[in-house]
């Protein structure tokens, strides 16, 4: 089985077991080169969702890959809760014009990842990503490993 197929299968398992609100959504999982990013989520059409996973993640452990997929799936949970129109209006503005809001948005997603029991996975992913020199300009938007540990301990969520 190819790596891309393994990622798709893992995403489907996560959706089935941990993201039931996404089970009826059409989410396409692809892999590509994403520059400094390890994963991105888009909802370009009301009936079509997309998760792109960087080729860089081929070399990470399965636990770290679960952290990445859980993070991207949590974006889709938030998008679904907010609705497509709000996504189309709000999300591109945040990521292109209101960059000061990116950290709040990404930390909102990271908290959801941890609240769903994927704190250790997110921690392992973040430790790996912190060593990626191409990610140095964008890692300021996400929780650090220490912040992940602190959040999990303070909120008694699985780590």
VODREN-919364 format. One line per field, with one value per residue (C-alpha): residue in one letter; x negated, y negated, z negated; residue number from 1. Coordinates in steps of 0.02 Angstrom, whole numbers, plus 50000, padded with zeros to 5 digits. Layout:
! residues N
residu: [a_...];
px: [X_...];
py: [Y_...];
pz: [Z_...];
num: [NUM_...];
//
This chain:
! residues 159
residu: [x_x_x_x_x_x_x_x_x_x_x_x_x_x_x_x_x_x_x_x_x_x_x_x_x_x_x_x_x_x_x_x_x_x_x_x_x_x_x_x_x_x_x_x_x_x_x_x_x_x_x_x_x_x_x_x_x_x_x_x_x_x_x_x_x_x_x_x_x_x_x_x_x_x_x_x_x_x_x_x_x_x_x_x_x_x_x_x_x_x_x_x_x_x_x_x_x_x_x_x_x_x_x_x_x_x_x_x_x_x_x_x_x_x_x_x_x_x_x_x_x_x_x_x_x_x_x_x_x_x_x_x_x_x_x_x_x_x_x_x_x_x_x_x_x_x_x_x_x_x_x_x_x_x_x_x_x_x_x];
px: [50000_49934_49900_50041_50163_50105_50136_50310_50350_50287_50393_50546_50515_50497_50659_50751_50688_50662_50748_50925_50987_50878_50931_51054_50939_50840_50660_50524_50352_50204_50017_49912_49766_49834_49683_49666_49832_49856_50042_50183_50372_50490_50677_50688_50866_51010_51000_50811_50679_50493_50346_50172_50031_49852_49732_49622_49736_49683_49542_49637_49705_49885_49924_49859_49957_50113_50078_50067_50226_50320_50268_50330_50491_50523_50511_50653_50756_50740_50779_50934_50993_50967_51047_50981_51027_50935_50787_50779_50787_50687_50549_50462_50465_50381_50244_50209_50253_50271_50117_50125_50280_50192_50120_50292_50366_50230_50229_50418_50389_50246_50358_50491_50360_50307_50485_50521_50379_50241_50126_49982_49997_49997_49848_49748_49789_49742_49575_49536_49599_49497_49341_49400_49304_49431_49567_49479_49578_49749_49724_49759_49944_49958_49944_49769_49732_49727_49895_49970_49909_49970_50142_50166_50114_50214_50372_50352_50357_50273_50089];
py: [50000_49829_49697_49586_49730_49764_49581_49588_49748_49675_49518_49627_49726_49565_49497_49659_49676_49497_49373_49439_49265_49279_49455_49395_49262_49289_49259_49288_49322_49289_49270_49133_49017_48877_48766_48731_48813_48994_48997_48883_48895_48812_48812_48736_48794_48839_49021_49039_49034_49057_49102_49090_49176_49131_49260_49213_49318_49478_49494_49463_49594_49649_49561_49395_49423_49452_49284_49199_49278_49243_49060_49047_49139_49020_48877_48961_48982_48796_48755_48866_48786_48611_48651_48637_48454_48399_48509_48431_48254_48270_48398_48326_48154_48219_48311_48173_48004_48024_48125_48075_48187_48342_48392_48380_48486_48619_48628_48651_48801_48867_48858_48958_49088_49105_49106_49253_49353_49323_49217_49341_49357_49168_49154_49282_49196_49025_49090_49151_48993_48884_48959_48915_48757_48716_48709_48580_48432_48511_48615_48460_48485_48655_48719_48765_48937_48855_48768_48935_49022_48880_48876_49063_49062_48908_48972_49155_49214_49372_49353];
pz: [50000_50046_49914_49982_49966_49789_49743_49819_49725_49562_49589_49622_49462_49362_49436_49400_49221_49162_49277_49303_49351_49507_49556_49688_49759_49919_49866_49994_49920_50034_50013_50088_50056_49947_49920_49734_49689_49639_49672_49729_49733_49855_49884_50058_50098_49984_50038_50050_49912_49933_49822_49893_49800_49837_49907_49757_49648_49735_49611_49449_49331_49346_49181_49250_49411_49307_49222_49392_49458_49295_49308_49488_49447_49303_49427_49522_49363_49331_49513_49505_49342_49413_49582_49759_49786_49629_49680_49854_49786_49625_49649_49803_49721_49563_49656_49782_49707_49518_49477_49294_49281_49348_49179_49096_49235_49232_49042_49046_49158_49049_48895_48984_49034_48852_48786_48901_48824_48951_48840_48844_49033_49055_48936_49035_49199_49129_49065_49243_49329_49212_49293_49469_49520_49657_49524_49416_49484_49451_49294_49189_49230_49143_48966_48912_48836_48663_48693_48748_48590_48480_48562_48545_48362_48316_48403_48355_48534_48593_48634];
num: [1_2_3_4_5_6_7_8_9_10_11_12_13_14_15_16_17_18_19_20_21_22_23_24_25_26_27_28_29_30_31_32_33_34_35_36_37_38_39_40_41_42_43_44_45_46_47_48_49_50_51_52_53_54_55_56_57_58_59_60_61_62_63_64_65_66_67_68_69_70_71_72_73_74_75_76_77_78_79_80_81_82_83_84_85_86_87_88_89_90_91_92_93_94_95_96_97_98_99_100_101_102_103_104_105_106_107_108_109_110_111_112_113_114_115_116_117_118_119_120_121_122_123_124_125_126_127_128_129_130_131_132_133_134_135_136_137_138_139_140_141_142_143_144_145_146_147_148_149_150_151_152_153_154_155_156_157_158_159];
//
